[in-house]
Amino acid sequence: MRRQASLGDIDFITGDYLAANNAEAHRAGNHPGYEAAAWDGLKDTIDLIAEKGIRVVINGGALIRMG
């Protein structure tokens, strides 16, 4: 994410992490419910995102199927 934010003038960063694999672990209480790589990337880049006014959209949650 930091590399994307540092490459010139951009308006948006999007991230889609395949967190569906963690749904079972989340339901069992063994996973926080989000993809750690998504959170780490955001923490590492937040200063640059704020400085440049970049909008960020991330899908990094664990998909939980019902039924």
PDB file of N, CA, C and O in Angstrom, chain B, residues numbered from 101:
ATOM      1  N   MET B 101       0.816  -1.174   0.000  1.00  0.00           N
ATOM      2  CA  MET B 101       0.000   0.000   0.000  1.00  0.00           C
ATOM      3  C   MET B 101       0.871   1.254   0.000  1.00  0.00           C
ATOM      4  O   MET B 101       0.568   2.229  -0.688  1.00  0.00           O
ATOM      5  N   ARG B 102       1.933   1.221   0.761  1.00  0.00           N
ATOM      6  CA  ARG B 102       2.815   2.401   0.810  1.00  0.00           C
ATOM      7  C   ARG B 102       3.415   2.675  -0.559  1.00  0.00           C
ATOM      8  O   ARG B 102       3.534   3.832  -0.963  1.00  0.00           O
ATOM      9  N   ARG B 103       3.792   1.634  -1.272  1.00  0.00           N
ATOM     10  CA  ARG B 103       4.356   1.811  -2.618  1.00  0.00           C
ATOM     11  C   ARG B 103       3.335   2.470  -3.533  1.00  0.00           C
ATOM     12  O   ARG B 103       3.675   3.378  -4.291  1.00  0.00           O
ATOM     13  N   GLN B 104       2.089   2.019  -3.466  1.00  0.00           N
ATOM     14  CA  GLN B 104       1.040   2.621  -4.284  1.00  0.00           C
ATOM     15  C   GLN B 104       0.880   4.102  -3.941  1.00  0.00           C
ATOM     16  O   GLN B 104       0.768   4.940  -4.836  1.00  0.00           O
ATOM     17  N   ALA B 105       0.870   4.417  -2.664  1.00  0.00           N
ATOM     18  CA  ALA B 105       0.657   5.798  -2.230  1.00  0.00           C
ATOM     19  C   ALA B 105       1.814   6.711  -2.627  1.00  0.00           C
ATOM     20  O   ALA B 105       1.624   7.913  -2.816  1.00  0.00           O
ATOM     21  N   SER B 106       2.995   6.150  -2.752  1.00  0.00           N
ATOM     22  CA  SER B 106       4.154   6.984  -3.056  1.00  0.00           C
ATOM     23  C   SER B 106       4.397   7.169  -4.553  1.00  0.00           C
ATOM     24  O   SER B 106       5.266   7.953  -4.935  1.00  0.00           O
ATOM     25  N   LEU B 107       3.665   6.480  -5.393  1.00  0.00           N
ATOM     26  CA  LEU B 107       3.885   6.551  -6.843  1.00  0.00           C
ATOM     27  C   LEU B 107       3.052   7.654  -7.488  1.00  0.00           C
ATOM     28  O   LEU B 107       2.017   7.372  -8.091  1.00  0.00           O
ATOM     29  N   GLY B 108       3.479   8.866  -7.372  1.00  0.00           N
ATOM     30  CA  GLY B 108       2.833   9.972  -8.072  1.00  0.00           C
ATOM     31  C   GLY B 108       1.512  10.409  -7.471  1.00  0.00           C
ATOM     32  O   GLY B 108       1.202  10.111  -6.318  1.00  0.00           O
ATOM     33  N   ASP B 109       0.739  11.124  -8.278  1.00  0.00           N
ATOM     34  CA  ASP B 109      -0.542  11.664  -7.838  1.00  0.00           C
ATOM     35  C   ASP B 109      -1.643  10.632  -8.069  1.00  0.00           C
ATOM     36  O   ASP B 109      -1.969  10.301  -9.209  1.00  0.00           O
ATOM     37  N   ILE B 110      -2.198  10.140  -6.995  1.00  0.00           N
ATOM     38  CA  ILE B 110      -3.318   9.212  -7.094  1.00  0.00           C
ATOM     39  C   ILE B 110      -4.440   9.690  -6.201  1.00  0.00           C
ATOM     40  O   ILE B 110      -4.203  10.384  -5.213  1.00  0.00           O
ATOM     41  N   ASP B 111      -5.671   9.318  -6.548  1.00  0.00           N
ATOM     42  CA  ASP B 111      -6.847   9.726  -5.781  1.00  0.00           C
ATOM     43  C   ASP B 111      -7.307   8.644  -4.818  1.00  0.00           C
ATOM     44  O   ASP B 111      -7.727   8.941  -3.700  1.00  0.00           O
ATOM     45  N   PHE B 112      -7.230   7.384  -5.249  1.00  0.00           N
ATOM     46  CA  PHE B 112      -7.760   6.269  -4.466  1.00  0.00           C
ATOM     47  C   PHE B 112      -6.766   5.120  -4.399  1.00  0.00           C
ATOM     48  O   PHE B 112      -5.975   4.906  -5.317  1.00  0.00           O
ATOM     49  N   ILE B 113      -6.823   4.389  -3.298  1.00  0.00           N
ATOM     50  CA  ILE B 113      -6.170   3.088  -3.173  1.00  0.00           C
ATOM     51  C   ILE B 113      -7.263   2.109  -2.795  1.00  0.00           C
ATOM     52  O   ILE B 113      -8.049   2.362  -1.882  1.00  0.00           O
ATOM     53  N   THR B 114      -7.309   0.995  -3.498  1.00  0.00           N
ATOM     54  CA  THR B 114      -8.260  -0.052  -3.142  1.00  0.00           C
ATOM     55  C   THR B 114      -7.498  -1.314  -2.777  1.00  0.00           C
ATOM     56  O   THR B 114      -6.437  -1.596  -3.335  1.00  0.00           O
ATOM     57  N   GLY B 115      -8.033  -2.051  -1.860  1.00  0.00           N
ATOM     58  CA  GLY B 115      -7.434  -3.313  -1.457  1.00  0.00           C
ATOM     59  C   GLY B 115      -8.512  -4.346  -1.232  1.00  0.00           C
ATOM     60  O   GLY B 115      -9.482  -4.091  -0.518  1.00  0.00           O
ATOM     61  N   ASP B 116      -8.353  -5.506  -1.831  1.00  0.00           N
ATOM     62  CA  ASP B 116      -9.295  -6.601  -1.638  1.00  0.00           C
ATOM     63  C   ASP B 116      -8.498  -7.821  -1.210  1.00  0.00           C
ATOM     64  O   ASP B 116      -7.780  -8.422  -2.009  1.00  0.00           O
ATOM     65  N   TYR B 117      -8.631  -8.173   0.039  1.00  0.00           N
ATOM     66  CA  TYR B 117      -7.868  -9.276   0.604  1.00  0.00           C
ATOM     67  C   TYR B 117      -8.777 -10.495   0.702  1.00  0.00           C
ATOM     68  O   TYR B 117      -9.930 -10.383   1.119  1.00  0.00           O
ATOM     69  N   LEU B 118      -8.267 -11.634   0.327  1.00  0.00           N
ATOM     70  CA  LEU B 118      -9.059 -12.862   0.336  1.00  0.00           C
ATOM     71  C   LEU B 118      -9.186 -13.381   1.764  1.00  0.00           C
ATOM     72  O   LEU B 118      -8.550 -14.363   2.146  1.00  0.00           O
ATOM     73  N   ALA B 119     -10.007 -12.708   2.527  1.00  0.00           N
ATOM     74  CA  ALA B 119     -10.168 -13.050   3.932  1.00  0.00           C
ATOM     75  C   ALA B 119     -11.230 -14.117   4.155  1.00  0.00           C
ATOM     76  O   ALA B 119     -11.428 -14.564   5.284  1.00  0.00           O
ATOM     77  N   ALA B 120     -11.915 -14.531   3.095  1.00  0.00           N
ATOM     78  CA  ALA B 120     -12.965 -15.540   3.241  1.00  0.00           C
ATOM     79  C   ALA B 120     -12.411 -16.831   3.826  1.00  0.00           C
ATOM     80  O   ALA B 120     -13.134 -17.564   4.500  1.00  0.00           O
ATOM     81  N   ASN B 121     -11.145 -17.115   3.579  1.00  0.00           N
ATOM     82  CA  ASN B 121     -10.538 -18.323   4.132  1.00  0.00           C
ATOM     83  C   ASN B 121     -10.492 -18.302   5.653  1.00  0.00           C
ATOM     84  O   ASN B 121     -10.319 -19.348   6.279  1.00  0.00           O
ATOM     85  N   ASN B 122     -10.642 -17.147   6.245  1.00  0.00           N
ATOM     86  CA  ASN B 122     -10.564 -17.019   7.694  1.00  0.00           C
ATOM     87  C   ASN B 122     -11.930 -17.065   8.378  1.00  0.00           C
ATOM     88  O   ASN B 122     -12.007 -16.942   9.601  1.00  0.00           O
ATOM     89  N   ALA B 123     -12.991 -17.239   7.621  1.00  0.00           N
ATOM     90  CA  ALA B 123     -14.338 -17.203   8.184  1.00  0.00           C
ATOM     91  C   ALA B 123     -14.546 -18.282   9.243  1.00  0.00           C
ATOM     92  O   ALA B 123     -15.094 -18.006  10.310  1.00  0.00           O
ATOM     93  N   GLU B 124     -14.118 -19.490   8.958  1.00  0.00           N
ATOM     94  CA  GLU B 124     -14.287 -20.579   9.922  1.00  0.00           C
ATOM     95  C   GLU B 124     -13.509 -20.302  11.202  1.00  0.00           C
ATOM     96  O   GLU B 124     -14.025 -20.508  12.300  1.00  0.00           O
ATOM     97  N   ALA B 125     -12.275 -19.837  11.066  1.00  0.00           N
ATOM     98  CA  ALA B 125     -11.454 -19.527  12.241  1.00  0.00           C
ATOM     99  C   ALA B 125     -12.075 -18.391  13.042  1.00  0.00           C
ATOM    100  O   ALA B 125     -12.045 -18.408  14.273  1.00  0.00           O
ATOM    101  N   HIS B 126     -12.638 -17.403  12.351  1.00  0.00           N
ATOM    102  CA  HIS B 126     -13.284 -16.282  13.049  1.00  0.00           C
ATOM    103  C   HIS B 126     -14.506 -16.771  13.823  1.00  0.00           C
ATOM    104  O   HIS B 126     -14.709 -16.402  14.979  1.00  0.00           O
ATOM    105  N   ARG B 127     -15.304 -17.593  13.180  1.00  0.00           N
ATOM    106  CA  ARG B 127     -16.519 -18.119  13.825  1.00  0.00           C
ATOM    107  C   ARG B 127     -16.146 -18.936  15.065  1.00  0.00           C
ATOM    108  O   ARG B 127     -16.882 -18.930  16.052  1.00  0.00           O
ATOM    109  N   ALA B 128     -15.000 -19.644  15.024  1.00  0.00           N
ATOM    110  CA  ALA B 128     -14.553 -20.452  16.153  1.00  0.00           C
ATOM    111  C   ALA B 128     -13.836 -19.622  17.220  1.00  0.00           C
ATOM    112  O   ALA B 128     -13.439 -20.154  18.257  1.00  0.00           O
ATOM    113  N   GLY B 129     -13.670 -18.327  16.968  1.00  0.00           N
ATOM    114  CA  GLY B 129     -13.006 -17.459  17.935  1.00  0.00           C
ATOM    115  C   GLY B 129     -11.493 -17.481  17.843  1.00  0.00           C
ATOM    116  O   GLY B 129     -10.803 -17.047  18.766  1.00  0.00           O
ATOM    117  N   ASN B 130     -10.970 -17.990  16.725  1.00  0.00           N
ATOM    118  CA  ASN B 130      -9.521 -18.097  16.554  1.00  0.00           C
ATOM    119  C   ASN B 130      -8.950 -17.106  15.552  1.00  0.00           C
ATOM    120  O   ASN B 130      -7.813 -17.269  15.111  1.00  0.00           O
ATOM    121  N   HIS B 131      -9.697 -16.105  15.191  1.00  0.00           N
ATOM    122  CA  HIS B 131      -9.243 -15.114  14.202  1.00  0.00           C
ATOM    123  C   HIS B 131      -9.913 -13.787  14.541  1.00  0.00           C
ATOM    124  O   HIS B 131     -11.073 -13.774  14.952  1.00  0.00           O
ATOM    125  N   PRO B 132      -9.211 -12.679  14.379  1.00  0.00           N
ATOM    126  CA  PRO B 132      -9.777 -11.384  14.777  1.00  0.00           C
ATOM    127  C   PRO B 132     -10.927 -10.879  13.892  1.00  0.00           C
ATOM    128  O   PRO B 132     -11.637  -9.952  14.282  1.00  0.00           O
ATOM    129  N   GLY B 133     -11.118 -11.472  12.716  1.00  0.00           N
ATOM    130  CA  GLY B 133     -12.217 -11.034  11.854  1.00  0.00           C
ATOM    131  C   GLY B 133     -11.795 -10.062  10.778  1.00  0.00           C
ATOM    132  O   GLY B 133     -12.640  -9.551  10.042  1.00  0.00           O
ATOM    133  N   TYR B 134     -10.529  -9.802  10.673  1.00  0.00           N
ATOM    134  CA  TYR B 134     -10.008  -8.945   9.611  1.00  0.00           C
ATOM    135  C   TYR B 134      -8.664  -9.504   9.167  1.00  0.00           C
ATOM    136  O   TYR B 134      -8.027 -10.270   9.890  1.00  0.00           O
ATOM    137  N   GLU B 135      -8.245  -9.115   7.980  1.00  0.00           N
ATOM    138  CA  GLU B 135      -6.972  -9.593   7.444  1.00  0.00           C
ATOM    139  C   GLU B 135      -5.844  -8.699   7.967  1.00  0.00           C
ATOM    140  O   GLU B 135      -5.837  -7.494   7.715  1.00  0.00           O
ATOM    141  N   ALA B 136      -4.918  -9.274   8.676  1.00  0.00           N
ATOM    142  CA  ALA B 136      -3.847  -8.507   9.312  1.00  0.00           C
ATOM    143  C   ALA B 136      -3.025  -7.714   8.291  1.00  0.00           C
ATOM    144  O   ALA B 136      -2.580  -6.606   8.589  1.00  0.00           O
ATOM    145  N   ALA B 137      -2.819  -8.264   7.101  1.00  0.00           N
ATOM    146  CA  ALA B 137      -2.033  -7.558   6.083  1.00  0.00           C
ATOM    147  C   ALA B 137      -2.705  -6.245   5.681  1.00  0.00           C
ATOM    148  O   ALA B 137      -2.021  -5.263   5.394  1.00  0.00           O
ATOM    149  N   ALA B 138      -4.027  -6.221   5.657  1.00  0.00           N
ATOM    150  CA  ALA B 138      -4.752  -4.991   5.329  1.00  0.00           C
ATOM    151  C   ALA B 138      -4.506  -3.928   6.404  1.00  0.00           C
ATOM    152  O   ALA B 138      -4.222  -2.772   6.092  1.00  0.00           O
ATOM    153  N   TRP B 139      -4.616  -4.329   7.652  1.00  0.00           N
ATOM    154  CA  TRP B 139      -4.405  -3.400   8.764  1.00  0.00           C
ATOM    155  C   TRP B 139      -2.959  -2.916   8.820  1.00  0.00           C
ATOM    156  O   TRP B 139      -2.704  -1.731   9.033  1.00  0.00           O
ATOM    157  N   ASP B 140      -2.013  -3.836   8.629  1.00  0.00           N
ATOM    158  CA  ASP B 140      -0.598  -3.460   8.656  1.00  0.00           C
ATOM    159  C   ASP B 140      -0.266  -2.468   7.542  1.00  0.00           C
ATOM    160  O   ASP B 140       0.458  -1.498   7.767  1.00  0.00           O
ATOM    161  N   GLY B 141      -0.794  -2.710   6.348  1.00  0.00           N
ATOM    162  CA  GLY B 141      -0.548  -1.798   5.226  1.00  0.00           C
ATOM    163  C   GLY B 141      -1.091  -0.409   5.493  1.00  0.00           C
ATOM    164  O   GLY B 141      -0.455   0.592   5.162  1.00  0.00           O
ATOM    165  N   LEU B 142      -2.274  -0.353   6.098  1.00  0.00           N
ATOM    166  CA  LEU B 142      -2.879   0.943   6.410  1.00  0.00           C
ATOM    167  C   LEU B 142      -2.073   1.674   7.478  1.00  0.00           C
ATOM    168  O   LEU B 142      -1.815   2.871   7.348  1.00  0.00           O
ATOM    169  N   LYS B 143      -1.675   0.968   8.529  1.00  0.00           N
ATOM    170  CA  LYS B 143      -0.874   1.599   9.589  1.00  0.00           C
ATOM    171  C   LYS B 143       0.445   2.127   9.048  1.00  0.00           C
ATOM    172  O   LYS B 143       0.891   3.207   9.435  1.00  0.00           O
ATOM    173  N   ASP B 144       1.066   1.371   8.158  1.00  0.00           N
ATOM    174  CA  ASP B 144       2.364   1.752   7.602  1.00  0.00           C
ATOM    175  C   ASP B 144       2.269   2.945   6.650  1.00  0.00           C
ATOM    176  O   ASP B 144       3.271   3.611   6.389  1.00  0.00           O
ATOM    177  N   THR B 145       1.085   3.216   6.136  1.00  0.00           N
ATOM    178  CA  THR B 145       0.923   4.204   5.073  1.00  0.00           C
ATOM    179  C   THR B 145       0.079   5.405   5.474  1.00  0.00           C
ATOM    180  O   THR B 145      -0.020   6.362   4.706  1.00  0.00           O
ATOM    181  N   ILE B 146      -0.527   5.382   6.650  1.00  0.00           N
ATOM    182  CA  ILE B 146      -1.524   6.391   7.031  1.00  0.00           C
ATOM    183  C   ILE B 146      -0.977   7.814   6.951  1.00  0.00           C
ATOM    184  O   ILE B 146      -1.713   8.736   6.601  1.00  0.00           O
ATOM    185  N   ASP B 147       0.298   8.005   7.270  1.00  0.00           N
ATOM    186  CA  ASP B 147       0.861   9.354   7.208  1.00  0.00           C
ATOM    187  C   ASP B 147       0.872   9.883   5.776  1.00  0.00           C
ATOM    188  O   ASP B 147       0.515  11.037   5.537  1.00  0.00           O
ATOM    189  N   LEU B 148       1.272   9.063   4.845  1.00  0.00           N
ATOM    190  CA  LEU B 148       1.325   9.461   3.441  1.00  0.00           C
ATOM    191  C   LEU B 148      -0.084   9.626   2.860  1.00  0.00           C
ATOM    192  O   LEU B 148      -0.323  10.524   2.051  1.00  0.00           O
ATOM    193  N   ILE B 149      -0.996   8.776   3.265  1.00  0.00           N
ATOM    194  CA  ILE B 149      -2.383   8.869   2.826  1.00  0.00           C
ATOM    195  C   ILE B 149      -2.973  10.209   3.264  1.00  0.00           C
ATOM    196  O   ILE B 149      -3.612  10.904   2.474  1.00  0.00           O
ATOM    197  N   ALA B 150      -2.754  10.559   4.517  1.00  0.00           N
ATOM    198  CA  ALA B 150      -3.273  11.833   5.037  1.00  0.00           C
ATOM    199  C   ALA B 150      -2.622  13.029   4.353  1.00  0.00           C
ATOM    200  O   ALA B 150      -3.298  13.993   3.993  1.00  0.00           O
ATOM    201  N   GLU B 151      -1.314  12.959   4.178  1.00  0.00           N
ATOM    202  CA  GLU B 151      -0.575  14.059   3.545  1.00  0.00           C
ATOM    203  C   GLU B 151      -1.067  14.329   2.133  1.00  0.00           C
ATOM    204  O   GLU B 151      -1.198  15.486   1.733  1.00  0.00           O
ATOM    205  N   LYS B 152      -1.340  13.271   1.370  1.00  0.00           N
ATOM    206  CA  LYS B 152      -1.745  13.417  -0.028  1.00  0.00           C
ATOM    207  C   LYS B 152      -3.258  13.467  -0.219  1.00  0.00           C
ATOM    208  O   LYS B 152      -3.729  13.703  -1.332  1.00  0.00           O
ATOM    209  N   GLY B 153      -4.024  13.251   0.846  1.00  0.00           N
ATOM    210  CA  GLY B 153      -5.483  13.270   0.741  1.00  0.00           C
ATOM    211  C   GLY B 153      -6.038  12.106  -0.082  1.00  0.00           C
ATOM    212  O   GLY B 153      -7.039  12.250  -0.784  1.00  0.00           O
ATOM    213  N   ILE B 154      -5.383  10.966   0.015  1.00  0.00           N
ATOM    214  CA  ILE B 154      -5.792   9.783  -0.748  1.00  0.00           C
ATOM    215  C   ILE B 154      -6.976   9.118  -0.046  1.00  0.00           C
ATOM    216  O   ILE B 154      -6.988   8.979   1.177  1.00  0.00           O
ATOM    217  N   ARG B 155      -7.955   8.715  -0.825  1.00  0.00           N
ATOM    218  CA  ARG B 155      -9.088   7.964  -0.293  1.00  0.00           C
ATOM    219  C   ARG B 155      -8.742   6.478  -0.367  1.00  0.00           C
ATOM    220  O   ARG B 155      -8.114   6.022  -1.323  1.00  0.00           O
ATOM    221  N   VAL B 156      -9.158   5.733   0.653  1.00  0.00           N
ATOM    222  CA  VAL B 156      -8.819   4.310   0.736  1.00  0.00           C
ATOM    223  C   VAL B 156     -10.088   3.491   0.920  1.00  0.00           C
ATOM    224  O   VAL B 156     -10.939   3.817   1.748  1.00  0.00           O
ATOM    225  N   VAL B 157     -10.202   2.426   0.137  1.00  0.00           N
ATOM    226  CA  VAL B 157     -11.299   1.471   0.269  1.00  0.00           C
ATOM    227  C   VAL B 157     -10.665   0.097   0.417  1.00  0.00           C
ATOM    228  O   VAL B 157      -9.919  -0.345  -0.456  1.00  0.00           O
ATOM    229  N   ILE B 158     -10.961  -0.577   1.525  1.00  0.00           N
ATOM    230  CA  ILE B 158     -10.378  -1.895   1.771  1.00  0.00           C
ATOM    231  C   ILE B 158     -11.483  -2.883   2.123  1.00  0.00           C
ATOM    232  O   ILE B 158     -12.352  -2.600   2.948  1.00  0.00           O
ATOM    233  N   ASN B 159     -11.432  -4.036   1.490  1.00  0.00           N
ATOM    234  CA  ASN B 159     -12.260  -5.161   1.882  1.00  0.00           C
ATOM    235  C   ASN B 159     -11.316  -6.165   2.521  1.00  0.00           C
ATOM    236  O   ASN B 159     -10.681  -6.958   1.825  1.00  0.00           O
ATOM    237  N   GLY B 160     -11.223  -6.134   3.822  1.00  0.00           N
ATOM    238  CA  GLY B 160     -10.294  -7.010   4.517  1.00  0.00           C
ATOM    239  C   GLY B 160     -10.935  -7.765   5.659  1.00  0.00           C
ATOM    240  O   GLY B 160     -10.249  -8.253   6.557  1.00  0.00           O
ATOM    241  N   GLY B 161     -12.261  -7.858   5.621  1.00  0.00           N
ATOM    242  CA  GLY B 161     -12.964  -8.547   6.698  1.00  0.00           C
ATOM    243  C   GLY B 161     -13.172 -10.013   6.396  1.00  0.00           C
ATOM    244  O   GLY B 161     -13.195 -10.424   5.236  1.00  0.00           O
ATOM    245  N   ALA B 162     -13.324 -10.798   7.444  1.00  0.00           N
ATOM    246  CA  ALA B 162     -13.584 -12.225   7.273  1.00  0.00           C
ATOM    247  C   ALA B 162     -15.055 -12.432   6.940  1.00  0.00           C
ATOM    248  O   ALA B 162     -15.941 -12.011   7.684  1.00  0.00           O
ATOM    249  N   LEU B 163     -15.293 -13.071   5.837  1.00  0.00           N
ATOM    250  CA  LEU B 163     -16.646 -13.374   5.394  1.00  0.00           C
ATOM    251  C   LEU B 163     -17.244 -14.436   6.307  1.00  0.00           C
ATOM    252  O   LEU B 163     -16.653 -15.495   6.518  1.00  0.00           O
ATOM    253  N   ILE B 164     -18.408 -14.143   6.839  1.00  0.00           N
ATOM    254  CA  ILE B 164     -19.070 -15.108   7.710  1.00  0.00           C
ATOM    255  C   ILE B 164     -20.374 -15.536   7.039  1.00  0.00           C
ATOM    256  O   ILE B 164     -21.287 -14.733   6.847  1.00  0.00           O
ATOM    257  N   ARG B 165     -20.437 -16.792   6.696  1.00  0.00           N
ATOM    258  CA  ARG B 165     -21.647 -17.322   6.073  1.00  0.00           C
ATOM    259  C   ARG B 165     -22.643 -17.717   7.142  1.00  0.00           C
ATOM    260  O   ARG B 165     -22.280 -18.309   8.159  1.00  0.00           O
ATOM    261  N   MET B 166     -23.881 -17.392   6.910  1.00  0.00           N
ATOM    262  CA  MET B 166     -24.945 -17.756   7.839  1.00  0.00           C
ATOM    263  C   MET B 166     -25.720 -18.938   7.267  1.00  0.00           C
ATOM    264  O   MET B 166     -25.946 -19.017   6.059  1.00  0.00           O
ATOM    265  N   GLY B 167     -26.115 -19.833   8.123  1.00  0.00           N
ATOM    266  CA  GLY B 167     -26.991 -20.936   7.702  1.00  0.00           C
ATOM    267  C   GLY B 167     -26.346 -22.132   7.172  1.00  0.00           C
ATOM    268  O   GLY B 167     -27.028 -23.088   6.803  1.00  0.00           O
TER     269      GLY B 167
END
